[in-house]
Amino acid sequence: MLGALLPTAGCLPESEAASTDKNDTTMSANLTYYTEQLPPYNYIENGTLQGISVELLEAITEKMGKKVAREEIKLVPWTEGYQSALSGNNTVLFTTVRNLEREQSFKWAGPIYTYTNVLFARPDQEITIKSPEDLRGYRIGVVVDDIAVQQLLDAGVNKSQLVQETNASILVEKLDNGEIDLWAYPEEAGRYFSEQITGNYYSYKVVYKLQTQDVYYAFSKDVPDSVVQSFQQALDTVKQEKDAAGISTYERILGRYIPSIGLTQLNYLTEEWAPFNYQDKGNVTGISVEILEAVFKNTGVNRSQANVRIFPLEEGFQIAQNNTSTVLFSIVRTPERESLYKWAGPFTKASFVLYAPMSRNITISSPEDLNKYRIGVVKSSIENNLLTSQGVNASQIVNGKNPEDLLRMLEEGQIDLWATGDLAGRHQMLQTATDPNAYGIVYTLKEDDLYYIFSKDVPDTLVNAFQQALENVRNQKDAQGVSDYERIIYRNLGVGCTRQTFTDDAVVKLVNTTAAAVEKNASNTFRRINAGEAPYRDAKDPALYTFVYDENLTIVAHADNIQLVGMNFKGKTDVTGKLFRDEILEGALKNGTGWVDYVYMHPVQTNLYYKTTYYRLTNGSDGKSYIVCSGNYKRCDNQSEVTPGFQPDAS
């Protein structure tokens, strides 16, 4: 696998390099290629070998005259490939760190890209590593012959601390059951294996990063210098040649696997539909744009709202369907659209309604009443589908280009009703209506979740990375204890209510069940909670789940969001500024049990809701005190209880 980068380039010194001849291509075709399961560089997924180094190898050997087929590449445990390359027999090993210890063992071509080993720990373990000196005493899992072995030895780790295995999956299991304290592996690859084995991408936390290295193709010593030189020259060409968009083949390959690069290469389109996406004083803004910018920040993408363009929705759909590396939002997911795009979300929801002039006294009692009226909708919008699904004849539907056109048609009497989002319609009225208060909602069609959609040519790796970043934007808390998502939704939409799907008695029962388990076996109970196992996270209703604080308000277990485990929340608030966790601690120490109200996210539904949580102080089997909690989402008895958020600017 992968170690300190030498100041030399990947090519051979001129004194050693033989001139390229016609036999180089034949020699390259006779090489044996070894690699391992190490995303995003090289890995098998859905039966297909892929990754940065695999695609780059194809491009290099195609330049050399004979493209290596993926079927020719042998995927083996790392140490098997490493030892084969050391033994000779015209072998190429990738992806390989080039360092001083390995320099004379191979011939080199590259670099391919960078590589960083990290140290993983279980989230429930209080392990803090700030410097190499802090590694003393810990049992550290490593793959045999991996560069991490040398990195850790160079950092002063005693060899007796290292637990070496040939398979990363074995190390995941050993970390999970406590046989090792730390696991050294690249972060993305480590999370890939963690998700495969535990079902959770964030089963383990990163507690330390080792030195970043550059990685290469390593050739056995018996490969002729001329072949290695030709390989290096082809790699340099792949890096340098640009397409019409000014992007090299190398950059295109990286972009398919590295989100910070690939998401930068995409086109971002939206429509005029406030408060989710709209233009204000020359800037594209709105809920979905703010969330998109938070995704950019989370993935290190050098893009902002300035890179988002507004198009009529129908045109945006056409562009996205033409395989143009496009992201379009905010879109409702329907069976008709499902196969046309790739999807990430949902990220929020909208209510679709019918507006009418108050002076008309229009009353819609049932879907059958809709066919009495001419109903305006944005062409190709979800409102078209909602109307036809409720039996509205196509002859009654009038298409407009954008919300402004439809509001004008409503004012001029060309349509009787306007189908749109409730907030979007109100925003447009405040912007352009003669009298914004002359219109009211007379019927609700549906409430739907909203998504980002991707053209089919966008690689799954990028769509998956975007989805993961969306979840991080929701789940990762800042210094105040609030996520970016919570701030965006609260600022734009405020707080809502939802129907209760379980009783408060069920909440109390879950807390009591969990407390009894903690009293009997704390460590095993925390492990099961963090794994999201039943009964600590209800299999039928994920909104019913357990979380546990210690007496310092550090989360020791959380059945819904494992990223919070190990974080201290003393003095931190909900999005409204309420110190609800401190109230839980105070109430638990004073009374033993109680309830606290606050604002929080829902595990299944989007947006923010009022929540009430029951807590109980208990003594764990380890002799420590813990506060076991679970909560229920509240329904509002009247609309006045809902906290308003988005207030359209009429200026």
C-alpha positions as CSV (number, residue, x, y, z in Angstrom):
1,M,0.0,0.0,0.0
2,L,1.0,3.3,0.5
3,G,4.9,6.3,2.6
4,A,7.6,9.9,2.7
5,L,7.5,11.2,-0.9
6,L,10.9,11.6,-2.5
7,P,11.7,14.9,-4.2
8,T,12.2,13.0,-7.5
9,A,9.5,12.8,-10.2
10,G,8.0,9.5,-11.1
11,C,10.1,8.9,-14.2
12,L,13.5,7.3,-14.3
13,P,16.7,9.3,-14.4
14,E,17.9,9.9,-18.0
15,S,21.1,8.0,-17.3
16,E,19.2,4.9,-16.5
17,A,16.4,5.2,-19.1
18,A,16.7,3.3,-22.3
19,S,15.3,4.8,-25.5
20,T,11.7,3.8,-26.3
21,D,11.5,1.1,-29.0
22,K,8.7,-0.9,-30.7
23,N,9.0,-3.7,-28.2
24,D,7.9,-1.5,-25.3
25,T,4.2,-2.0,-26.1
26,T,4.7,-5.8,-26.3
27,M,6.5,-5.8,-23.0
28,S,3.8,-3.7,-21.3
29,A,1.2,-6.2,-22.5
30,N,3.1,-9.1,-20.9
31,L,3.2,-7.5,-17.5
32,T,1.2,-9.0,-14.6
33,Y,-0.8,-6.3,-12.7
34,Y,-1.6,-6.7,-9.0
35,T,-3.9,-4.5,-6.8
36,E,-6.0,-4.7,-3.7
37,Q,-9.5,-3.6,-2.4
38,L,-8.7,0.0,-1.5
39,P,-11.4,2.6,-2.6
40,P,-11.2,5.1,-4.2
41,Y,-8.0,3.9,-5.9
42,N,-8.8,0.3,-6.8
43,Y,-11.8,-1.8,-5.7
44,I,-14.5,-4.2,-6.9
45,E,-18.1,-3.0,-6.6
46,N,-21.1,-4.8,-8.2
47,G,-18.7,-7.2,-9.8
48,T,-16.7,-4.5,-11.6
49,L,-13.1,-3.5,-10.9
50,Q,-12.9,0.3,-10.8
51,G,-11.1,3.2,-9.1
52,I,-8.7,6.0,-9.9
53,S,-5.6,3.8,-10.5
54,V,-7.6,1.3,-12.6
55,E,-9.0,3.9,-14.9
56,L,-5.7,5.7,-15.1
57,L,-4.0,2.4,-16.0
58,E,-6.4,1.9,-18.9
59,A,-5.7,5.4,-20.2
60,I,-1.9,5.0,-19.9
61,T,-1.7,1.7,-21.6
62,E,-4.1,2.8,-24.3
63,K,-1.7,5.7,-25.0
64,M,1.1,3.1,-25.2
65,G,-0.8,1.1,-27.9
66,K,-2.5,-1.7,-26.1
67,K,-5.1,-1.0,-23.4
68,V,-5.0,-3.3,-20.4
69,A,-8.4,-5.0,-19.8
70,R,-9.7,-4.9,-16.2
71,E,-10.0,-8.6,-16.3
72,E,-6.2,-8.9,-16.6
73,I,-5.7,-7.1,-13.2
74,K,-5.4,-9.4,-10.2
75,L,-7.2,-8.3,-7.1
76,V,-5.4,-9.9,-4.1
77,P,-4.6,-9.2,-0.4
78,W,-2.0,-6.4,-0.3
79,T,0.8,-8.5,1.1
80,E,0.4,-11.1,-1.7
81,G,0.7,-8.5,-4.4
82,Y,3.6,-6.8,-2.6
83,Q,5.6,-10.0,-2.2
84,S,5.0,-10.9,-5.8
85,A,6.3,-7.6,-7.0
86,L,9.4,-8.0,-4.8
87,S,10.0,-11.4,-6.4
88,G,10.0,-10.1,-10.0
89,N,8.3,-11.8,-12.9
90,N,7.4,-8.6,-14.8
91,T,5.0,-7.4,-12.2
92,V,3.2,-4.0,-11.6
93,L,1.8,-3.3,-8.1
94,F,-0.6,-0.4,-7.4
95,T,-1.5,1.7,-5.6
96,T,1.9,2.0,-3.8
97,V,3.5,4.6,-1.6
98,R,7.1,5.4,-2.6
99,N,9.4,6.0,0.3
100,L,13.0,5.6,1.2
101,E,12.7,2.1,2.5
102,R,11.0,0.9,-0.7
103,E,12.9,3.0,-3.2
104,Q,15.5,0.5,-4.3
105,S,13.0,-2.5,-4.3
106,F,11.0,-1.3,-7.3
107,K,11.0,0.9,-10.4
108,W,8.5,3.7,-10.3
109,A,6.0,5.6,-12.4
110,G,3.7,8.3,-11.1
111,P,2.6,10.0,-9.0
112,I,-1.0,8.8,-9.2
113,Y,-2.6,10.9,-6.4
114,T,-2.2,11.4,-2.6
115,Y,-2.9,9.1,0.2
116,T,-3.3,9.6,4.0
117,N,-3.5,6.9,6.6
118,V,-5.6,7.8,9.7
119,L,-6.2,6.1,13.0
120,F,-9.7,4.9,13.7
121,A,-11.1,4.3,17.2
122,R,-14.5,3.2,18.5
123,P,-16.6,6.3,19.3
124,D,-17.3,5.1,22.8
125,Q,-13.6,4.9,23.7
126,E,-12.2,8.1,25.2
127,I,-9.0,8.1,23.1
128,T,-7.3,11.4,22.3
129,I,-4.2,11.5,20.1
130,K,-2.6,14.9,19.7
131,S,1.0,13.8,18.9
132,P,2.9,10.5,18.2
133,E,3.9,10.4,21.9
134,D,0.2,9.8,22.7
135,L,0.3,6.5,20.8
136,R,2.2,4.7,23.5
137,G,0.4,1.8,25.1
138,Y,-2.3,1.4,22.5
139,R,-2.7,-1.8,20.4
140,I,-2.8,-0.7,16.8
141,G,-4.1,-2.8,13.9
142,V,-2.3,-2.7,10.6
143,V,-2.3,-4.6,7.3
144,V,0.9,-6.7,6.8
145,D,3.4,-4.8,4.5
146,D,1.3,-1.7,4.6
147,I,3.1,1.6,4.7
148,A,1.3,2.4,8.0
149,V,3.7,-0.2,9.7
150,Q,6.7,1.9,8.8
151,Q,4.9,5.2,9.5
152,L,4.0,4.1,13.0
153,L,7.5,2.7,13.7
154,D,9.0,6.0,12.5
155,A,6.6,7.8,14.9
156,G,8.1,5.9,17.8
157,V,5.5,3.2,18.2
158,N,6.9,-0.1,19.6
159,K,6.6,-3.0,17.2
160,S,5.0,-5.0,20.0
161,Q,2.0,-2.6,19.9
162,L,1.3,-3.5,16.2
163,V,-1.3,-6.2,15.5
164,Q,-0.8,-7.3,11.9
165,E,-3.4,-9.0,9.7
166,T,-3.6,-9.6,5.9
167,N,-7.2,-8.5,5.7
168,A,-8.7,-5.2,6.7
169,S,-12.0,-6.8,7.5
170,I,-10.4,-8.8,10.3
171,L,-9.0,-5.5,11.8
172,V,-12.5,-4.0,11.7
173,E,-13.8,-6.9,13.7
174,K,-10.9,-6.7,16.2
175,L,-11.6,-3.0,16.7
176,D,-15.2,-3.6,17.2
177,N,-14.7,-6.3,19.8
178,G,-11.9,-4.5,21.7
179,E,-9.0,-6.7,20.6
180,I,-7.3,-3.6,19.3
181,D,-7.6,0.1,20.3
182,L,-6.8,1.8,17.0
183,W,-6.8,0.8,13.4
184,A,-4.5,2.4,10.8
185,Y,-6.0,2.7,7.3
186,P,-6.9,5.4,4.7
187,E,-10.1,7.2,5.9
188,E,-12.4,6.6,2.8
189,A,-11.3,3.0,2.4
190,G,-11.7,2.4,6.2
191,R,-15.2,3.8,6.2
192,Y,-16.0,1.7,3.1
193,F,-15.0,-1.5,5.0
194,S,-16.8,-0.3,8.2
195,E,-20.1,0.2,6.4
196,Q,-19.8,-3.2,4.7
197,I,-19.2,-5.0,8.0
198,T,-21.1,-2.9,10.6
199,G,-23.7,-1.3,8.3
200,N,-22.7,2.2,9.4
201,Y,-20.3,4.5,7.5
202,Y,-19.4,6.3,10.7
203,S,-19.0,3.3,13.0
204,Y,-15.6,4.6,14.0
205,K,-14.1,8.0,14.6
206,V,-10.8,9.4,13.3
207,V,-8.6,10.3,16.2
208,Y,-5.3,11.0,14.3
209,K,-3.9,11.5,10.8
210,L,-0.5,10.3,9.7
211,Q,1.6,12.0,7.1
212,T,0.1,12.4,3.6
213,Q,2.0,10.5,0.9
214,D,2.0,10.4,-2.9
215,V,1.2,7.0,-4.5
216,Y,2.7,5.3,-7.6
217,Y,2.7,2.3,-9.9
218,A,5.6,0.1,-8.6
219,F,7.3,-2.2,-11.2
220,S,9.4,-5.2,-10.3
221,K,13.1,-4.8,-10.8
222,D,13.1,-7.1,-13.9
223,V,10.9,-4.8,-16.0
224,P,13.0,-3.0,-18.6
225,D,13.7,0.6,-18.0
226,S,12.4,1.5,-21.4
227,V,8.9,0.1,-20.5
228,V,8.8,2.0,-17.3
229,Q,9.9,5.2,-19.1
230,S,7.2,4.7,-21.8
231,F,4.7,4.2,-19.1
232,Q,5.7,7.4,-17.3
233,Q,5.6,9.4,-20.6
234,A,2.1,8.2,-21.3
235,L,1.0,9.1,-17.8
236,D,2.5,12.6,-18.2
237,T,0.5,13.0,-21.5
238,V,-2.7,11.9,-19.9
239,K,-2.2,14.5,-17.3
240,Q,-1.3,17.3,-19.7
241,E,-3.7,16.9,-22.7
242,K,-6.9,18.9,-22.2
243,D,-10.3,18.5,-23.8
244,A,-12.5,21.3,-25.2
245,A,-13.6,22.3,-21.6
246,G,-9.9,22.6,-20.6
247,I,-10.0,19.5,-18.4
248,S,-7.4,16.7,-18.8
249,T,-8.2,13.0,-18.9
250,Y,-6.4,12.7,-15.6
251,E,-8.6,15.4,-14.0
252,R,-11.7,13.7,-15.4
253,I,-10.7,10.4,-13.8
254,L,-10.0,12.0,-10.5
255,G,-13.3,13.8,-10.7
256,R,-15.2,10.5,-10.9
257,Y,-13.9,9.4,-7.5
258,I,-12.8,12.5,-5.6
259,P,-15.8,14.7,-4.6
260,S,-13.8,17.9,-4.1
261,I,-12.7,17.6,-7.7
262,G,-15.7,15.9,-9.4
263,L,-18.4,18.0,-7.8
264,T,-16.5,21.1,-9.0
265,Q,-16.9,19.9,-12.6
266,L,-20.7,19.7,-12.6
267,N,-23.3,22.3,-13.7
268,Y,-25.8,23.5,-11.1
269,L,-29.2,24.6,-12.2
270,T,-32.4,25.6,-10.5
271,E,-35.6,27.5,-11.1
272,E,-37.3,30.6,-9.7
273,W,-39.2,29.1,-6.8
274,A,-38.9,30.9,-3.5
275,P,-38.1,30.3,-0.7
276,F,-36.2,27.2,-1.9
277,N,-34.4,28.8,-4.8
278,Y,-34.8,32.2,-6.3
279,Q,-32.9,35.3,-7.4
280,D,-32.6,38.2,-5.0
281,K,-30.7,41.4,-5.9
282,G,-28.8,39.6,-8.5
283,N,-27.8,36.6,-6.3
284,V,-29.2,33.1,-6.5
285,T,-30.3,32.2,-2.9
286,G,-32.9,30.2,-0.9
287,I,-33.0,27.1,1.3
288,S,-31.8,24.6,-1.3
289,V,-29.0,26.9,-2.4
290,E,-27.8,27.4,1.2
291,I,-27.9,23.7,1.8
292,L,-25.9,23.2,-1.4
293,E,-23.3,25.6,-0.2
294,A,-23.1,23.7,3.1
295,V,-22.5,20.5,1.0
296,F,-19.7,22.3,-0.9
297,K,-18.1,23.2,2.4
298,N,-18.4,19.7,3.8
299,T,-16.8,18.1,0.7
300,G,-14.1,20.8,0.1
301,V,-15.7,21.9,-3.2
302,N,-14.6,25.3,-4.5
303,R,-18.1,26.4,-5.6
304,S,-20.7,28.8,-4.2
305,Q,-24.1,30.3,-5.0
306,A,-22.4,32.3,-7.8
307,N,-22.1,29.0,-9.7
308,V,-25.8,28.3,-9.7
309,R,-27.8,29.4,-12.7
310,I,-31.6,29.9,-12.9
311,F,-33.5,28.3,-15.8
312,P,-37.1,27.7,-16.6
313,L,-37.9,24.3,-15.1
314,E,-38.8,22.5,-18.3
315,E,-35.5,23.7,-19.8
316,G,-33.6,22.5,-16.7
317,F,-35.2,19.0,-17.1
318,Q,-34.2,18.9,-20.8
319,I,-30.6,19.8,-20.0
320,A,-30.4,17.2,-17.2
321,Q,-31.7,14.5,-19.5
322,N,-29.0,15.1,-22.1
323,N,-26.1,13.7,-20.0
324,T,-24.6,17.1,-19.4
325,S,-23.0,16.6,-15.9
326,T,-25.9,18.6,-14.4
327,V,-27.4,18.9,-11.0
328,L,-31.0,20.3,-10.9
329,F,-33.0,21.3,-7.8
330,S,-35.4,21.5,-6.0
331,I,-37.3,18.5,-7.4
332,V,-40.1,16.2,-6.2
333,R,-39.4,12.5,-6.7
334,T,-42.1,10.7,-8.7
335,P,-42.4,7.3,-10.4
336,E,-42.4,9.1,-13.8
337,R,-39.1,10.8,-13.1
338,E,-37.4,8.1,-11.1
339,S,-35.4,6.4,-13.9
340,L,-34.5,9.6,-15.7
341,Y,-32.1,10.9,-13.2
342,K,-30.0,10.0,-10.1
343,W,-31.2,11.3,-6.8
344,A,-29.8,12.8,-3.6
345,G,-32.0,13.8,-0.7
346,P,-34.6,14.5,0.6
347,F,-33.4,17.8,2.1
348,T,-36.7,19.6,2.9
349,K,-40.4,19.4,2.0
350,A,-43.0,21.7,0.5
351,S,-46.8,22.0,0.5
352,F,-48.4,22.3,-2.9
353,V,-51.6,24.3,-2.9
354,L,-54.1,26.2,-5.0
355,Y,-54.3,29.9,-4.7
356,A,-57.4,31.9,-5.8
357,P,-58.6,35.5,-5.6
358,M,-60.4,36.0,-2.4
359,S,-63.1,38.0,-4.2
360,R,-64.1,34.9,-6.2
361,N,-65.2,33.0,-3.0
362,I,-64.1,29.8,-4.7
363,T,-64.6,26.7,-2.5
364,I,-62.9,23.3,-3.3
365,S,-64.6,20.5,-1.3
366,S,-63.3,17.6,-3.3
367,P,-61.0,16.8,-6.3
368,E,-64.1,16.6,-8.5
369,D,-64.6,20.4,-8.0
370,L,-61.2,21.1,-9.7
371,N,-62.5,20.5,-13.2
372,K,-64.8,23.5,-12.9
373,Y,-61.8,25.8,-13.1
374,R,-58.8,26.8,-15.3
375,I,-55.7,26.0,-13.2
376,G,-52.3,27.5,-14.0
377,V,-49.1,25.6,-13.4
378,V,-45.4,26.0,-14.3
379,K,-44.7,23.8,-17.3
380,S,-43.2,20.3,-16.4
381,S,-43.6,21.0,-12.7
382,I,-44.8,18.5,-10.1
383,E,-48.1,20.4,-9.9
384,N,-49.0,19.0,-13.3
385,N,-48.7,15.5,-12.0
386,L,-50.6,16.3,-8.8
387,L,-53.5,17.7,-10.7
388,T,-53.8,14.9,-13.3
389,S,-53.5,12.3,-10.5
390,Q,-56.6,13.9,-8.9
391,G,-58.6,13.6,-12.1
392,V,-58.1,17.1,-13.5
393,N,-58.6,17.1,-17.3
394,A,-55.7,18.3,-19.4
395,S,-57.9,20.9,-21.0
396,Q,-58.3,22.6,-17.6
397,I,-54.5,23.0,-17.1
398,V,-52.8,26.1,-18.4
399,N,-49.0,26.1,-18.5
400,G,-46.9,29.1,-17.8
401,K,-43.1,29.6,-18.0
402,N,-42.5,30.7,-14.4
403,P,-44.4,31.9,-11.3
404,E,-44.4,35.6,-12.3
405,D,-46.2,34.7,-15.6
406,L,-48.8,32.7,-13.7
407,L,-49.5,35.3,-11.1
408,R,-50.0,37.8,-13.9
409,M,-52.5,35.4,-15.6
410,L,-54.3,35.0,-12.3
411,E,-54.6,38.8,-11.9
412,E,-55.8,39.2,-15.5
413,G,-58.4,36.5,-15.2
414,Q,-56.8,34.1,-17.7
415,I,-56.8,31.4,-15.0
416,D,-59.1,30.8,-12.0
417,L,-56.6,29.0,-9.7
418,W,-52.8,28.9,-9.4
419,A,-51.1,25.6,-8.4
420,T,-47.8,26.2,-6.7
421,G,-45.9,25.8,-3.4
422,D,-47.5,27.6,-0.6
423,L,-44.4,29.6,0.3
424,A,-43.4,30.1,-3.3
425,G,-46.8,31.5,-4.2
426,R,-46.8,33.9,-1.3
427,H,-43.3,35.1,-2.1
428,Q,-44.3,35.9,-5.7
429,M,-47.3,37.8,-4.6
430,L,-45.3,40.0,-2.3
431,Q,-42.9,40.6,-5.1
432,T,-45.2,41.4,-8.0
433,A,-48.9,41.3,-7.1
434,T,-50.9,44.5,-7.2
435,D,-52.4,43.4,-3.8
436,P,-50.6,40.5,-2.2
437,N,-53.4,40.0,0.3
438,A,-56.0,39.6,-2.4
439,Y,-55.3,35.8,-2.7
440,G,-55.7,32.9,-0.4
441,I,-55.2,29.1,-0.4
442,V,-58.4,27.3,-1.2
443,Y,-57.1,23.7,-1.5
444,T,-54.0,21.6,-0.6
445,L,-52.9,19.1,-3.2
446,K,-50.0,17.4,-1.4
447,E,-46.9,17.8,0.8
448,D,-43.8,16.3,-0.8
449,D,-40.1,16.0,-0.1
450,L,-37.6,17.8,-2.3
451,Y,-34.4,16.4,-3.9
452,Y,-31.3,17.3,-5.9
453,I,-31.3,15.3,-9.2
454,F,-28.2,14.4,-11.3
455,S,-28.0,13.7,-15.0
456,K,-27.4,10.0,-15.6
457,D,-23.8,10.5,-16.7
458,V,-22.7,11.7,-13.2
459,P,-20.8,8.8,-11.6
460,D,-22.5,7.0,-8.7
461,T,-19.5,7.7,-6.6
462,L,-20.2,11.5,-6.8
463,V,-23.9,11.1,-6.2
464,N,-23.2,8.9,-3.1
465,A,-20.7,11.4,-1.8
466,F,-23.2,14.2,-2.3
467,Q,-25.8,12.2,-0.3
468,Q,-23.3,11.5,2.4
469,A,-22.4,15.2,2.6
470,L,-26.1,16.0,2.9
471,E,-26.4,13.7,5.9
472,N,-23.3,15.3,7.4
473,V,-24.8,18.8,7.0
474,R,-27.8,17.5,9.0
475,N,-25.9,15.5,11.6
476,Q,-22.6,17.2,12.3
477,K,-22.9,19.8,15.1
478,D,-20.9,23.0,15.5
479,A,-19.4,24.5,18.7
480,Q,-22.9,25.6,19.8
481,G,-24.3,22.1,19.3
482,V,-26.3,23.0,16.2
483,S,-25.9,21.7,12.6
484,D,-25.7,23.8,9.5
485,Y,-29.0,22.2,8.3
486,E,-30.8,23.2,11.5
487,R,-29.7,26.8,11.1
488,I,-30.7,27.0,7.5
489,I,-34.2,25.5,8.1
490,Y,-34.8,27.6,11.2
491,R,-33.8,30.8,9.4
492,N,-36.0,30.1,6.4
493,L,-38.9,28.0,7.6
494,G,-39.0,28.1,11.4
495,V,-40.3,25.2,13.4
496,G,-43.2,23.0,12.6
497,C,-45.2,20.2,14.2
498,T,-45.9,16.6,13.1
499,R,-48.3,13.9,13.9
500,Q,-47.3,11.6,16.7
501,T,-46.7,8.0,15.6
502,F,-46.1,6.6,19.0
503,T,-47.2,7.5,22.6
504,D,-45.4,9.2,25.4
505,D,-45.9,6.0,27.3
506,A,-43.8,4.1,24.7
507,V,-41.0,6.7,25.3
508,V,-41.0,6.1,29.0
509,K,-41.0,2.3,28.5
510,L,-38.0,2.6,26.2
511,V,-36.1,4.7,28.7
512,N,-36.8,2.3,31.5
513,T,-35.8,-0.7,29.4
514,T,-32.6,1.0,28.4
515,A,-31.8,2.0,32.0
516,A,-32.2,-1.6,33.2
517,A,-29.9,-2.8,30.5
518,V,-27.2,-0.2,31.4
519,E,-27.5,-1.2,35.0
520,K,-26.8,-4.8,34.0
521,N,-24.1,-4.3,31.4
522,A,-23.3,-0.8,30.4
523,S,-20.6,-1.4,27.8
524,N,-22.6,-3.9,25.8
525,T,-25.7,-1.8,26.0
526,F,-23.9,1.2,24.6
527,R,-22.4,-0.9,21.8
528,R,-25.9,-2.1,20.9
529,I,-27.4,1.4,21.0
530,N,-24.6,2.8,18.8
531,A,-25.3,0.0,16.3
532,G,-28.9,1.1,16.2
533,E,-30.2,-2.3,17.4
534,A,-33.7,-2.9,18.6
535,P,-35.2,-2.1,21.0
536,Y,-32.9,1.0,21.3
537,R,-34.0,2.1,17.8
538,D,-37.5,1.0,16.9
539,A,-37.4,-1.1,13.7
540,K,-40.8,0.1,12.6
541,D,-40.5,3.7,13.7
542,P,-36.9,5.1,13.8
543,A,-38.2,8.3,15.4
544,L,-38.4,6.3,18.7
545,Y,-34.7,5.9,19.8
546,T,-32.4,6.1,22.8
547,F,-29.5,8.3,23.6
548,V,-27.4,8.5,26.7
549,Y,-25.3,11.2,28.5
550,D,-22.7,10.8,31.2
551,E,-22.7,13.2,34.2
552,N,-20.5,15.6,32.2
553,L,-23.1,15.8,29.3
554,T,-20.9,13.8,27.0
555,I,-22.9,11.5,24.7
556,V,-21.8,7.9,25.3
557,A,-24.4,6.3,23.1
558,H,-26.8,7.4,20.4
559,A,-29.1,5.1,18.4
560,D,-29.8,7.6,15.6
561,N,-26.6,9.6,15.1
562,I,-23.3,7.9,16.0
563,Q,-21.4,11.0,15.0
564,L,-22.5,12.6,18.3
565,V,-20.9,9.9,20.5
566,G,-18.0,11.3,22.4
567,M,-19.1,14.9,22.0
568,N,-19.6,17.1,25.1
569,F,-22.8,19.2,25.1
570,K,-22.5,21.2,28.3
571,G,-23.5,24.8,27.6
572,K,-24.7,23.9,24.0
573,T,-28.2,24.7,22.8
574,D,-30.8,23.8,20.3
575,V,-31.2,26.1,17.2
576,T,-33.5,28.5,19.2
577,G,-30.8,29.0,21.9
578,K,-32.3,26.8,24.6
579,L,-29.9,25.0,26.9
580,F,-32.1,21.9,26.9
581,R,-29.3,19.4,27.7
582,D,-28.2,21.4,30.7
583,E,-31.9,21.3,31.8
584,I,-31.8,17.5,31.4
585,L,-28.7,17.3,33.6
586,E,-30.1,19.6,36.2
587,G,-33.4,17.8,36.3
588,A,-31.9,14.3,36.4
589,L,-29.5,15.2,39.3
590,K,-32.3,16.9,41.2
591,N,-35.4,14.8,40.5
592,G,-34.1,11.6,38.9
593,T,-36.6,11.7,36.0
594,G,-38.5,14.4,34.0
595,W,-39.4,15.9,30.7
596,V,-37.8,18.7,28.6
597,D,-39.1,20.4,25.5
598,Y,-36.9,21.7,22.7
599,V,-36.5,21.9,18.9
600,Y,-34.8,19.1,17.0
601,M,-34.6,17.3,13.7
602,H,-36.7,14.2,12.9
603,P,-34.9,11.0,11.9
604,V,-37.2,10.3,8.9
605,Q,-39.0,13.6,8.1
606,T,-37.2,16.7,6.9
607,N,-37.2,20.1,8.6
608,L,-37.4,21.0,12.3
609,Y,-40.0,20.0,14.9
610,Y,-40.9,20.5,18.5
611,K,-39.7,17.6,20.6
612,T,-40.3,16.5,24.2
613,T,-37.8,14.2,25.8
614,Y,-38.1,12.0,28.9
615,Y,-34.9,11.4,30.9
616,R,-33.9,9.1,33.8
617,L,-30.7,9.0,35.9
618,T,-29.3,5.5,36.4
619,N,-26.2,3.8,37.7
620,G,-24.3,1.7,35.2
621,S,-22.7,-1.7,35.8
622,D,-19.4,0.1,35.6
623,G,-20.2,2.2,38.7
624,K,-20.8,5.4,36.7
625,S,-23.9,7.5,36.5
626,Y,-25.7,8.0,33.2
627,I,-28.8,9.9,32.0
628,V,-30.9,7.7,29.6
629,C,-33.1,9.7,27.3
630,S,-35.8,9.2,24.5
631,G,-38.2,11.6,23.0
632,N,-41.4,12.2,21.1
633,Y,-42.2,14.8,18.4
634,K,-45.1,17.1,19.2
635,R,-48.2,17.9,17.4
636,C,-49.6,21.4,17.4
637,D,-53.2,21.9,18.4
638,N,-53.4,25.1,16.4
639,Q,-51.4,26.9,13.8
640,S,-50.5,29.7,16.2
641,E,-48.1,27.3,17.9
642,V,-45.9,27.0,14.8
643,T,-42.8,29.3,14.8
644,P,-42.7,31.3,11.6
645,G,-39.4,31.3,9.7
646,F,-39.3,32.5,6.1
647,Q,-40.5,36.1,5.6
648,P,-40.4,37.1,2.0
649,D,-38.9,40.5,1.3
650,A,-41.4,42.6,-0.6
651,S,-38.8,45.3,-1.5
